[in-house]
């Protein structure tokens, strides 16, 4: 019988990787540029190396999609999506908003999602069909019913065209809501939707490892999670996401359709 990971294992890995991040926080880093403003530090690489080592030790045939190492190809039946520091720019600037994100999928279906925020010691987790949790306490999305009483969050891509495009969306939802925040970690944004701390989140030009774990956690907390054009299969290019409670998601999706994001 094929061995499968447990959420407890993944939580332990995320917490250990988070300790690596915490130990390096606030220090001088060796910063490389993957793009003009897309950074990577030596701590990203240490965190990633630890996570890959743990997965490979127990599940050597699994595929791993990781931010820094790229695609480590294995079986199509089981794969992992890992982001060793989601929010590297924040981390490099000593801004304490970042996380470790790990997701596990079988046959294209997300099964486990874990996101750990080491600076607040908050571990968000979900198993498909079993609900979402924060440090063991059940999570639920907010009960907001209209945009006017909602707090939103978004993120911006690295390319200039994408930034300009999202500025229009940012301005649009700022006028319609209580405000729009930009925290710098897609994984945390999705967890905050799950916890009801924000009512809606959207972002364009992501990667699968940015949102795989968070999308499962948000869904298990009661959120609707789709692409900007309403597709429920978000783990495919071009990657985009809307996550919100069902009422707010319907309203956000209508606004994006009016702005020309419909398929």
C-alpha positions as CSV (number, residue, x, y, z in Angstrom):
1,X,0.0,0.0,0.0
2,X,1.4,3.4,-1.0
3,X,2.3,5.6,1.9
4,X,0.7,9.0,2.0
5,X,1.7,12.1,4.0
6,X,-0.2,13.3,7.0
7,X,-1.1,16.8,7.9
8,X,0.8,16.4,11.1
9,X,4.0,15.6,9.1
10,X,3.5,18.6,6.9
11,X,2.8,20.9,9.9
12,X,6.1,19.8,11.5
13,X,8.0,20.5,8.3
14,X,6.5,23.9,8.0
15,X,7.3,24.8,11.6
16,X,10.9,23.7,11.2
17,X,11.3,25.7,8.0
18,X,9.7,28.6,9.8
19,X,12.3,28.3,12.5
20,X,15.0,28.6,9.8
21,X,13.3,31.8,8.6
22,X,13.0,33.2,12.2
23,X,16.6,32.5,12.9
24,X,17.7,34.5,9.8
25,X,15.2,37.3,10.3
26,X,16.7,40.8,10.7
27,X,20.2,39.8,9.6
28,X,22.1,40.8,6.5
29,X,21.3,38.6,3.6
30,X,22.9,37.5,0.3
31,X,20.3,38.8,-2.1
32,X,20.0,37.7,-5.7
33,X,17.6,39.1,-8.3
34,X,15.4,36.7,-10.4
35,X,14.0,39.9,-11.9
36,X,14.2,43.7,-11.4
37,X,12.3,43.4,-8.1
38,X,12.0,39.6,-7.7
39,X,14.3,38.7,-4.9
40,X,15.8,35.5,-3.4
41,X,17.9,35.1,-0.3
42,X,20.1,32.4,1.0
43,X,17.4,31.7,3.6
44,X,14.9,30.9,0.9
45,X,17.4,28.3,-0.3
46,X,18.0,26.8,3.1
47,X,14.3,26.6,3.8
48,X,13.6,25.0,0.5
49,X,16.5,22.5,0.8
50,X,15.1,21.3,4.1
51,X,11.6,20.8,2.7
52,X,12.8,19.0,-0.4
53,X,15.0,16.8,1.8
54,X,12.1,15.8,4.0
55,X,9.8,15.1,1.0
56,X,12.4,13.1,-0.9
57,X,13.3,11.0,2.1
58,X,9.8,9.7,2.5
59,X,8.3,10.1,-1.0
60,X,11.2,9.9,-3.5
61,X,9.0,9.4,-6.5
62,X,6.7,12.4,-6.0
63,X,6.9,15.5,-8.2
64,X,7.8,18.8,-6.5
65,X,7.0,22.2,-7.8
66,X,9.2,24.7,-5.9
67,X,9.8,28.4,-6.3
68,X,13.6,28.3,-6.3
69,X,14.4,24.8,-7.6
70,X,11.7,24.7,-10.3
71,X,10.1,21.4,-11.2
72,X,11.5,18.2,-9.8
73,X,9.7,15.7,-11.9
74,X,8.4,12.4,-10.5
75,X,5.1,10.6,-10.7
76,X,2.1,12.4,-12.1
77,X,-0.1,10.8,-9.4
78,X,1.4,12.8,-6.4
79,X,2.9,16.2,-6.3
80,X,3.9,19.0,-3.9
81,X,3.8,22.7,-4.2
82,X,6.3,24.5,-1.9
83,X,7.2,28.1,-1.4
84,X,10.0,28.3,1.2
85,X,9.4,32.0,1.8
86,X,6.2,33.5,0.5
87,X,7.0,37.2,0.9
88,X,10.7,37.3,0.3
89,X,10.8,41.0,-0.4
90,X,9.2,41.6,3.0
91,X,11.7,39.3,4.5
92,X,14.7,40.9,2.9
93,X,13.5,44.3,4.1
94,X,12.9,43.0,7.7
95,X,9.1,43.4,7.4
96,X,7.6,40.6,9.4
97,X,4.9,39.5,6.9
98,X,5.9,36.2,5.2
99,X,5.2,32.5,5.5
100,X,6.2,29.0,4.5
101,X,3.6,27.4,2.2
102,X,3.3,23.6,1.5
103,X,0.6,21.8,-0.5
104,X,0.2,18.2,-1.4
105,X,-2.0,17.0,-4.3
106,X,-3.0,13.6,-5.7
107,X,-4.4,13.1,-9.2
108,X,-4.7,16.9,-9.6
109,X,-6.7,17.3,-6.4
110,X,-5.3,19.3,-3.5
111,X,-5.3,17.1,-0.4
112,X,-3.2,18.9,2.3
113,X,-2.4,22.6,2.7
114,X,-0.2,24.1,5.4
115,X,1.0,27.7,5.8
116,X,3.1,28.8,8.7
117,X,3.7,32.4,9.7
118,X,6.7,32.1,12.0
119,X,6.6,35.7,13.3
120,X,3.1,35.3,14.8
121,X,3.5,31.5,15.4
122,X,0.3,31.0,13.3
123,X,-0.1,27.7,11.6
124,X,-3.0,27.4,9.1
125,X,-3.8,23.9,7.9
126,X,-6.4,22.0,6.0
127,X,-7.1,18.5,4.8
128,X,-9.5,18.1,1.9
129,X,-13.1,17.6,3.3
130,X,-12.0,18.0,6.9
131,X,-12.2,21.8,7.4
132,X,-9.5,24.5,7.9
133,X,-7.7,25.3,11.2
134,X,-5.5,27.9,12.8
135,X,-3.3,26.3,15.6
136,X,-6.0,23.7,16.0
137,X,-9.0,26.0,16.1
138,X,-11.6,25.8,13.3
139,X,-11.7,28.6,10.8
140,X,-14.6,30.2,9.0
141,X,-14.8,32.9,6.4
142,X,-16.5,36.2,7.3
143,X,-20.2,36.8,7.0
144,X,-20.0,40.1,5.1
145,X,-22.8,40.4,2.5
146,X,-21.8,43.5,0.5
147,X,-18.7,45.2,-0.8
148,X,-19.3,48.5,1.0
149,X,-18.8,46.8,4.4
150,X,-15.9,44.6,3.2
151,X,-12.1,44.8,3.6
152,X,-10.1,43.6,0.6
153,X,-6.6,42.5,0.0
154,X,-4.6,42.1,-3.2
155,X,-1.1,41.7,-4.5
156,X,0.8,43.1,-7.5
157,X,2.8,41.2,-10.1
158,X,6.4,41.9,-11.0
159,X,5.9,43.0,-14.6
160,X,5.0,46.7,-15.4
161,X,2.0,45.9,-17.5
162,X,0.5,43.7,-14.8
163,X,1.1,46.4,-12.2
164,X,-0.7,49.0,-14.3
165,X,-3.6,46.6,-14.9
166,X,-4.0,45.9,-11.2
167,X,-3.8,49.6,-10.3
168,X,-7.1,49.9,-12.1
169,X,-8.6,47.0,-10.1
170,X,-7.1,48.4,-6.9
171,X,-8.7,51.8,-7.4
172,X,-12.0,50.2,-8.4
173,X,-12.4,48.1,-5.3
174,X,-11.1,50.9,-3.1
175,X,-14.0,53.0,-4.2
176,X,-16.5,50.1,-3.6
177,X,-15.2,48.8,-0.2
178,X,-13.9,49.8,3.2
179,X,-10.4,49.6,1.7
180,X,-7.8,47.4,0.0
181,X,-4.7,46.2,1.7
182,X,-1.5,44.9,0.1
183,X,0.5,42.6,2.5
184,X,3.0,41.0,0.2
185,X,2.3,37.3,0.8
186,X,-0.3,35.6,-1.3
187,X,-0.3,32.6,1.1
188,X,-1.1,34.9,4.1
189,X,-3.8,36.7,2.1
190,X,-5.6,33.5,1.4
191,X,-5.3,32.4,5.1
192,X,-6.7,35.8,6.2
193,X,-9.7,35.2,4.0
194,X,-10.1,31.8,5.6
195,X,-9.9,33.4,9.1
196,X,-12.4,36.1,8.3
197,X,-9.8,38.8,8.8
198,X,-10.4,40.1,5.2
199,X,-13.5,39.5,3.2
200,X,-12.1,39.2,-0.3
201,X,-8.8,38.7,-2.1
202,X,-7.7,38.8,-5.7
203,X,-4.4,38.6,-7.5
204,X,-3.1,38.0,-11.0
205,X,0.1,36.6,-12.4
206,X,0.8,34.1,-9.6
207,X,2.4,30.7,-9.6
208,X,0.9,27.5,-8.5
209,X,3.2,27.3,-5.4
210,X,1.9,30.8,-4.3
211,X,-1.6,29.7,-3.9
212,X,-2.0,25.9,-3.8
213,X,-2.0,25.5,0.0
214,X,-3.9,28.8,0.7
215,X,-6.6,28.0,-1.8
216,X,-7.3,24.7,-0.1
217,X,-7.3,26.3,3.4
218,X,-9.7,29.1,2.2
219,X,-12.1,26.6,0.5
220,X,-12.1,24.4,3.6
221,X,-13.0,27.5,5.7
222,X,-16.0,28.1,3.4
223,X,-14.6,30.4,0.8
224,X,-15.3,30.3,-2.9
225,X,-12.0,30.3,-4.8
226,X,-11.8,30.7,-8.5
227,X,-9.7,32.4,-11.2
228,X,-10.7,36.0,-12.1
229,X,-12.9,34.6,-14.9
230,X,-14.7,32.2,-12.6
231,X,-12.9,28.9,-13.3
232,X,-12.7,26.7,-10.2
233,X,-9.5,25.0,-11.5
234,X,-7.0,27.6,-10.5
235,X,-3.9,25.5,-10.5
236,X,-3.2,26.0,-14.1
237,X,-1.8,28.9,-16.2
238,X,-2.5,31.8,-16.5
239,X,-2.7,31.8,-12.7
240,X,-5.1,34.2,-11.1
241,X,-7.4,34.0,-8.0
242,X,-10.4,35.5,-6.3
243,X,-11.1,34.1,-2.8
244,X,-14.0,35.3,-0.7
245,X,-17.0,34.2,1.2
246,X,-19.8,33.1,-1.2
247,X,-21.7,36.4,-1.2
248,X,-18.6,38.6,-1.7
249,X,-17.2,36.3,-4.3
250,X,-20.3,36.6,-6.4
251,X,-20.1,40.4,-6.2
252,X,-16.3,40.5,-6.9
253,X,-16.7,38.1,-9.9
254,X,-19.4,40.4,-11.3
255,X,-17.1,43.4,-11.0
256,X,-14.2,41.6,-12.8
257,X,-16.6,40.5,-15.5
258,X,-17.7,44.1,-16.0
259,X,-14.0,45.0,-16.2
260,X,-13.4,42.5,-19.0
261,X,-12.0,39.5,-17.1
262,X,-14.6,37.0,-18.3
263,X,-13.5,34.0,-20.2
